[in-house]
Amino acid sequence: MVYPWTESIGVPHAVAVLSTTRGSGATLLTATAGLVVDDAVGRVGQSVILMDADTDCGGLTELTRSWNVTPGVGGDGLLGFAEDPFDLAERSVHQYLRHVQTGEPRRQDMALFPLGPGDGPGERLPADRTLQEIGGAAVRLLMDLKGCLIVDCGVSRTEVTLEVCRQVEHIMVVGQAPTGSEETDRLLSWLTDYGLAEKVLGWVCNIPAGARSEAAEPAGGSPPLMRLPYDRDAAGKVALGRLPDRNSPLVRALCEQLLALWPDVLNDGVMGAR
């Protein structure tokens, strides 16, 4: 297959990852994609920022707790951001970023913007519409850092989720194929009702471990479908903050489909000349 290419290197993008059901792999996809992008273009100066916007579960926060990270000063994630006494217009996210030390030689600057360190997910977060403003402000400020921002929204359909989707450039949906799944149909209808359907870059459907991943192909008027195998060994390494081996079925499939759907994100100035 001849992949489309651009002249740009390490183009920053902002994408929200939504899942149709709990446990469908949105958090694993967010973390793995971050590690893949960081490995591909980190050496040329492209930073990667992972944000947890799932105020119900905080799966990305939990997954990355065991990562080797350097915490910022004065707070942690949305929790600290929400407690910041300054006006929204004066907020800075830098002190809440946790910089990842993965040990990978090509790593440049990968950071986490987690939900928070409370005993329960979302603990002490504002219950009113203030949190919607906080979530939106966080995305805008993180986008200003000009990194590749990947936001894990989980299955939440809250005002925070809606605000995040309004701010980002793209949306990825993790679940069953766009046709024949009630959960997927409901999510697509929800996005359509709020005028966000056009932001959907593609759908991710996890398939059994070891199964061959087919190339992303558009189905009728639906966004391209990414079929990714579940790789238990790869998931274990991601949980430790390490990029799985290049022979990992998950990594190989994800790289192939990112090149097909989102080629400029992985462009390190060399791959395009191959």
N, C-alpha and C positions, 0 to 999 in steps of 0.2 A: 504494500500500500504506500502511496506517495502522500506524505503528510503535508498539510498547508504550513507555511512558515511566515515569519515576519522578520523585519530587520531589527526589531527591538530585543534587548537582552533583559531577562528577568523582569518582565512587565508586572507591576503590582496590580492585584485585583482584590476585590472584597466579595466573598461568597458566603451565603448562609446555608447550612446543612440542616434539613428538616427530615424527620422520620415519621412514617405512618403509624408505626407501633413501637412500643418499648422493646428493646432488645434486638432491633433490626440491624444494628451495626453502624449507626450514624456517628457515634463517638469514636469507634475504631477507625472509620473512614476519615474523620477529621484529623485525628492524630497521625495516621499513616500518611495522609496526603501532605500534612505539614512536614513530616520527616523527609518525604520524597522530594518535595520542592526545595527544602533546605539543603539537601544533599546535592541536588542538581545545579542550583544557582547561588548557593550561599557564598561560594568562593569569589563570585563576581560582584558581591555586595548586596544581593537581594536578601532582605530580612523576611522572616516568617513570623506572623503573630496569630496565635490561637486564642479564641475567646469563648468562654462558656456563658451562654445566654439561656440555659435551661434552668429557670428559677424553681422548677418543681423537683428536679432530680440532681442536677449538677454532676452529670456523668463524667464530663471531661475533667472537672476538678478532681473527682475521685481517682480517675485513671492516671492522672499526672502527679498525684501526690508522691509517688515513689520515684519520680524523675529527679535527676540531679540538677537542682535549680538554685539560683541565687535570688533570694527575695529582695524586693524593693524596700523602700523606707516608708514607714508610717501607715501601712495598710495592705490589703490584699484583695484584688479583684473587685467585682461589683459591690461586695459588702463594704470594703473600705471606701470605694468611690461614692457609695450612697451616703456614707457618714461624713464625707468631706464638707466642712462648714462653708466653703466658698460658693459663690453663685455659679450656676452651670456655665456661664460664659467665661469664667475664669479658671475652670477646672483643667487639670493636667493629668494624663494617665500614666506618665512616666514612672511615678513612684509606686504604682500598683503592678507594674510589669515584673514578672519573674523570668530571668534569663536562664535559658536551658544550657546545660553543659553536657552534651551527649558524648563527647570524646571523639566524634567523627572529625577527621582532619579537614574536611571541606566546609564544616559549619562556620557560618559567618555571624549571624545574629538572629537567634530564634527566641521568641518570648511568649509567655503565657499571660492571659488576662482571665484568671479563674473566678469562679463565683464567690468564693470566700471560705474561710477556715472554720466556720461555726460548727457546732455539734450536729446541726441538721441543715440540709440544703435550704438555702434561702432564709436562714435564720436571721432575724433582725432587719431584713430587707423591708423597705416601705411597702405598705399594702395598698396605697392609693395610686393615683395616676402619676405620682412623682417618679416611680420606678420606670415608667414608660419613657419619661424625659431623660432619666439617667442612662437607660439602655441606648437610646438614640444618640445622646451626647457621647457616650463611650465609643460607639461605632464610628461616629464622625471624626473624633479625635484620633482613634487608632488608624483610620484611613489616612489622616494627615501625616502619619509616620511613613507613608509611601512603601509599606511592606505588603506582602501577600497575606491578607487577613482572611482567616477561615473561622466562621462562627458556628458553634454547635448549638442548635436550638432545641434539639430533642423532639419530643412529641407535643411540646407545649403549643397551645393556640391562644396565647395571652396577648395583651396589648404590647408587652415587651417584644414578643415574637413578631408581631405586626410591624412595630417600629423598626426593628432590626432589618426585616425584609424590605421595608421602604428605603432604608439607607444604603444597603449593599447593592452591588452591581448585578450579581447573579444569585441564583438559588439552585441547590442540588437537593433532590428528594431521594431518600433511602426507603425502600419498601418493595412491594410487589410491582409487577409490570403495570404501566398506565391503563391497561385494559383488563377487565376481569377481576379487579380487586376493589371491594367497597371502600376500604380504608384509603386507598390511593385516590379513588374517585372523589371521596369527600374532601381530601386535602387539596386536590386540584380545584374543586369547586370553591373552597375557601379562598384560595389564592386568586381565582378568577373574580370572585365577588369584590375583592379589594384592588383589582386591577394590577395584580402582580404576576399573573400567569406568564407574561412575556419574558419575565426575568429567569424562568426556569431553564437552566442550561442543559439539564439532563436528569435521568432517573437512574438509580443504582439498585440493582437486584442481586442480592447475595445468592450464590449457588453452592452446592455441596463441595466439600474440600476435595481438591485434586481434579475437579471437573474442568474441562477446557473452557476458557472464556472466549466468547465470540466477540467479534469487532462491534463497536457501537454503530448501530444503524437506526435511522429514524423510522418510526412506524406510523405511516400515514401523516397526520398533522401533529403527532406527538413529538416531544423532545427526544433526542437520542437516548437509547437505553444502554447503560453500562452493566455488563454482567461480570461480577467479581466473585471468585471462589473464596470460601471461608478457609483461612489457613491458620490452624490453631497455633503452630509454632511461631508464625509471624506475629500473631496477636500477643503472645507471651513476650516477645522482644519489644513490641511497641509499648506494652505496659511498663517496661523498664526504661523507656525513652530512647531505645536504640532502633536504628533502621534495620529491618530484616535483611537477610542475604538477598543478593540480586536474583538468585534462583528461586526465591519464594514465589509461588503461584500468585499470591495476592499482589506483591510488588510488581511483578512482571505485567500482570493484567492491568493494574492501576496506571503504570507508566504508559502502556500502550494506549489506553483509552484517554488519558490526559493529553497525550500527543495528538490524538484524533480530534478531541473536542476543544482543547485549551492549549494549543502548542506553544504560544509565546510565554506561558508561565514557566516552562522548563527550558527555555532557550538560554543556553550559557554562552552563545557565540561560537560554539564549536559544533554542537549537534546538528545545526542547520546546514553545515557544510559537508556532512557525511553522505 
